[in-house]
């Protein structure tokens, strides 16, 4: 019986049915998508860092959001692009665990930052007198670092438990590595019991983040209904966050359902899209949404563009 020590490579079979011609088109499309994702996120990060007027809690959180998007996409796109040009799709055992660590910690940290953003907007609209005393720049930076480290540590525990499993197959039916795909290769299902418990606890923790976001927005919407000024503030600062949150949570939930209850009747292309959408859509769309909707950010972008073309 094979065990974890005998498996040094995993074979990623998620692209097996993709023809060579389609791979070439998909490569250029993915490369363009990655370049645009990096460009828009880096642009937003630099604008926030270099402009002292944007050194406010909301924009610091937005900067952290973009940094996390760069971190998550760096764990996905380079390997995916390489596989599109390669006839054999393999990844080392340690590389697979590392990719699972990066992608899961990216998703968990994104949800933590979204929850923090919801709390920031709740204080700004519902508790404006307490806002500046609670949401200082130093406190926001420290809490953001804490949330990222907590997400990284939480995922590290699940990945460590996975690394102890004895595996009987090196074939992963996905274009990239995620923790549950590796766990499903275990020789003995009873060995995955602890993995399941820890995974469900982690899932409940981050579901509670989603519940907190919904709770925050219930109070925000209740307050905004009574005030025209708060209503305008909601449309300007909360609507982008609400769109980002909805997009991210929807893509994550679809991926979780597909990962746990995947049907072999679905075409491979559709399964791949469902699996990759949380790594493609939110990192690309979020900077565009915030850059367009937030007045201060939009005006800085316009200033930079007009200055460059003078």
C-alpha positions in Angstrom: 0.0 0.0 0.0 1.4 3.4 -1.0 1.9 6.0 1.7 2.8 9.7 1.8 6.5 9.0 1.7 6.3 7.2 -1.7 4.3 10.0 -3.4 6.8 12.8 -4.5 4.7 14.1 -7.4 1.0 14.8 -8.0 -0.6 14.7 -11.4 -3.1 17.5 -12.0 -5.7 16.1 -14.3 -8.0 19.1 -14.5 -6.7 20.1 -18.0 -6.7 16.7 -19.7 -9.7 17.3 -21.8 -8.6 20.7 -23.0 -7.3 20.6 -26.6 -4.0 22.1 -27.6 -5.6 24.9 -29.6 -7.9 25.8 -26.7 -4.9 25.7 -24.3 -3.1 28.4 -26.4 -6.1 30.7 -26.4 -6.7 30.0 -22.7 -3.0 30.8 -22.0 -3.1 34.2 -23.6 -6.5 35.0 -22.0 -5.2 33.9 -18.6 -1.9 35.8 -19.0 -3.8 39.0 -19.9 -6.2 38.5 -17.0 -3.2 38.0 -14.6 -1.4 41.1 -16.0 -4.5 43.3 -15.6 -5.1 41.9 -12.1 -1.5 42.8 -11.1 -1.7 46.2 -12.7 -5.0 47.3 -11.1 -4.0 46.0 -7.7 -0.5 47.5 -7.7 -1.9 50.8 -9.0 -4.4 51.0 -6.2 -1.8 50.0 -3.6 0.7 52.7 -4.8 -2.0 55.4 -5.0 -3.0 54.7 -1.3 0.6 54.5 -0.1 1.9 57.6 -1.8 -1.1 59.8 -1.1 -1.2 61.0 2.6 -4.8 62.0 2.3 -5.7 58.3 1.7 -4.0 57.2 4.9 -7.3 56.5 6.6 -8.7 53.2 8.0 -11.0 52.4 5.0 -8.2 52.9 2.5 -5.6 51.1 4.6 -8.0 48.1 4.6 -8.5 48.5 0.8 -4.7 48.4 0.4 -4.5 45.2 2.5 -7.3 43.8 0.4 -5.3 44.4 -2.8 -2.0 43.0 -1.3 -3.9 39.8 -0.3 -5.2 39.6 -3.9 -1.6 39.7 -5.2 -0.6 37.0 -2.7 -3.5 34.7 -3.7 -3.1 35.1 -7.5 0.7 34.6 -7.2 -0.1 31.1 -5.7 -2.3 30.2 -8.7 -1.5 31.9 -12.0 2.2 31.1 -12.6 1.7 27.4 -12.1 -1.6 27.4 -14.1 0.1 29.3 -17.0 3.0 26.9 -17.0 0.6 23.9 -17.2 -1.2 25.4 -20.1 2.1 25.3 -22.1 3.2 21.9 -20.8 2.1 18.5 -22.0 2.4 17.0 -18.5 0.8 18.7 -15.5 2.7 17.7 -12.4 3.5 19.4 -9.1 5.8 18.2 -6.3 4.2 17.0 -3.0 5.6 19.9 -1.0 4.6 22.3 -3.8 1.1 21.0 -3.7 0.8 21.5 0.0 2.3 25.0 -0.4 -0.2 25.9 -3.0 -3.1 24.7 -0.9 -1.7 26.8 2.0 -1.5 29.9 -0.1 -4.9 29.6 -1.7 -6.8 28.7 1.5 -5.1 31.4 3.6 -5.8 34.0 0.8 -9.5 33.1 0.9 -9.7 33.2 4.7 -7.8 36.5 5.0 -10.0 38.0 2.3 -13.1 37.1 4.3 -11.5 38.5 7.5 -10.7 41.8 5.8 -14.2 42.0 4.4 -15.6 41.5 8.0 -13.2 44.2 9.2 -14.4 46.6 6.4 -18.0 45.9 7.4 -17.2 46.9 11.0 -15.4 50.0 9.8 -18.4 51.1 7.8 -20.7 50.3 10.8 -18.7 52.5 13.1 -18.5 55.3 10.4 -22.2 55.4 9.8 -23.8 54.1 13.0 -21.3 55.3 15.6 -19.5 58.3 14.0 -18.5 60.0 17.4 -16.6 56.9 18.4 -15.1 56.1 15.0 -11.8 58.0 15.2 -11.1 56.8 18.8 -11.7 53.1 17.8 -10.4 53.0 14.3 -6.9 54.6 14.5 -4.4 54.0 11.8 -2.1 52.0 14.0 -4.9 49.8 15.4 -6.2 49.1 11.9 -2.7 48.1 10.7 -2.1 45.9 13.7 -5.5 44.2 13.5 -5.0 43.6 9.7 -1.7 41.9 10.4 -3.3 39.9 13.2 -6.1 38.7 10.8 -3.6 37.7 8.2 -1.4 35.8 10.6 -4.5 34.1 12.2 -5.7 33.0 8.7 -2.3 31.7 7.8 -1.9 29.8 11.1 -5.4 28.3 10.9 -4.8 27.0 7.4 -1.3 25.8 8.4 -3.0 23.5 10.9 -5.2 21.9 8.3 -2.4 21.5 5.8 -0.1 20.0 8.5 -2.8 17.4 9.3 -3.1 16.6 5.6 0.7 16.1 5.4 0.4 13.3 7.9 -2.1 11.2 5.8 -1.1 8.1 3.9 -2.1 8.6 0.3 -2.9 5.9 -2.2 -3.1 8.0 -5.4 -1.1 10.8 -6.9 -3.9 12.0 -9.2 -5.8 15.2 -8.4 -8.8 16.0 -10.6 -8.3 19.7 -10.5 -6.0 22.2 -12.3 -4.5 23.2 -9.0 -4.1 21.9 -5.4 -6.5 22.4 -2.6 -6.6 20.7 0.7 -9.7 18.7 0.4 -8.6 17.2 -3.0 -5.5 15.9 -1.2 -7.4 14.6 1.7 -9.7 12.7 -0.6 -6.7 10.6 -1.8 -6.2 9.1 1.7 -5.8 5.4 1.9 -7.9 5.0 5.0 -11.0 7.3 5.3 -11.0 6.9 9.1 -7.6 8.7 9.2 -9.3 11.8 7.8 -11.7 12.1 10.8 -9.6 14.8 12.5 -9.1 16.6 9.2 -12.8 16.8 8.8 -13.3 18.1 12.3 -10.7 20.9 11.9 -12.0 21.7 8.4 -15.6 22.1 9.7 -14.4 24.2 12.7 -12.5 26.5 10.3 -15.5 26.7 8.1 -17.7 27.7 11.0 -15.3 30.4 12.1 -15.3 32.0 8.7 -19.1 31.5 8.2 -19.4 33.5 11.5 -17.4 36.3 9.7 -20.1 36.2 7.0 -22.9 36.4 9.6 -21.1 39.3 11.3 -21.0 41.1 7.9 -24.7 40.6 7.4 -25.4 41.8 10.9 -23.3 44.9 10.4 -25.1 45.8 7.2 -28.5 45.3 8.7 -27.7 48.1 11.2 -26.1 50.2 8.5 -29.1 50.0 6.2 -31.5 50.6 9.1 -29.6 53.8 9.9 -29.3 54.9 6.3 -33.0 54.7 5.6 -33.6 57.5 8.2 -30.9 59.9 6.8 -30.3 61.3 3.3 -26.7 62.1 4.3 -26.1 58.5 5.5 -27.8 57.2 2.4 -25.3 59.0 0.2 -22.4 57.8 2.3 -23.7 54.2 2.0 -23.9 54.4 -1.8 -20.4 55.9 -2.0 -18.4 53.8 0.5 -20.6 50.7 1.4 -21.9 49.7 -2.0 -18.4 48.7 -3.4 -17.8 46.7 -0.3 -21.2 45.0 -0.6 -20.6 44.1 -4.2 -17.1 42.7 -3.4 -18.4 40.8 -0.4 -21.3 39.3 -2.4 -19.0 38.3 -5.3 -16.4 36.7 -3.1 -18.8 34.8 -0.8 -20.8 33.6 -3.8 -17.7 32.3 -5.6 -16.3 30.6 -2.4 -19.6 28.9 -1.6 -20.0 27.6 -5.2 -16.4 26.3 -5.0 -17.0 24.6 -1.6 -20.2 22.9 -2.9 -18.4 21.8 -6.1 -15.4 20.5 -4.2 -17.4 18.5 -1.7 -20.2 17.4 -4.0 -18.6 17.5 -7.4 -20.5 15.7 -10.1 -18.6 13.9 -12.9 -21.6 14.7 -15.2 -20.4 18.3 -15.4 -18.1 19.1 -18.3 -14.5 19.5 -17.3 -14.4 23.2 -18.6 -17.3 24.1 -16.3 -15.8 22.3 -13.3 -12.5 24.2 -13.9 -14.3 27.5 -14.1 -16.2 26.9 -10.9 -13.0 25.9 -9.2 -11.0 28.9 -10.4 -13.6 31.7 -10.2 -12.7 32.8 -6.6 -9.1 33.2 -7.7 -9.9 35.1 -10.9 -13.1 37.2 -10.5 -12.7 39.0 -7.1 -8.9 39.9 -7.4 -9.7 41.4 -10.8 -13.0 43.1 -10.1 -12.5 44.5 -6.6 -9.9 47.2 -7.5 -12.0 48.2 -10.5 -15.1 48.5 -8.4 -13.4 50.5 -5.6 -11.4 52.6 -8.1 -14.6 53.6 -9.9 -16.9 54.1 -7.0 -14.8 55.7 -4.3 -14.5 59.4 -5.1 -11.1 60.0 -3.5 -9.5 57.0 -5.3 -11.1 57.8 -8.6 -10.0 61.4 -8.5 -6.4 60.4 -7.7 -6.4 57.9 -10.6 -7.7 60.6 -12.9 -5.0 63.0 -11.7 -2.3 60.5 -12.3 -3.6 59.6 -15.8 -4.0 63.3 -16.9 -0.6 64.2 -15.5 1.0 61.3 -17.4 -0.5 62.3 -20.8 0.1 66.0 -20.5 
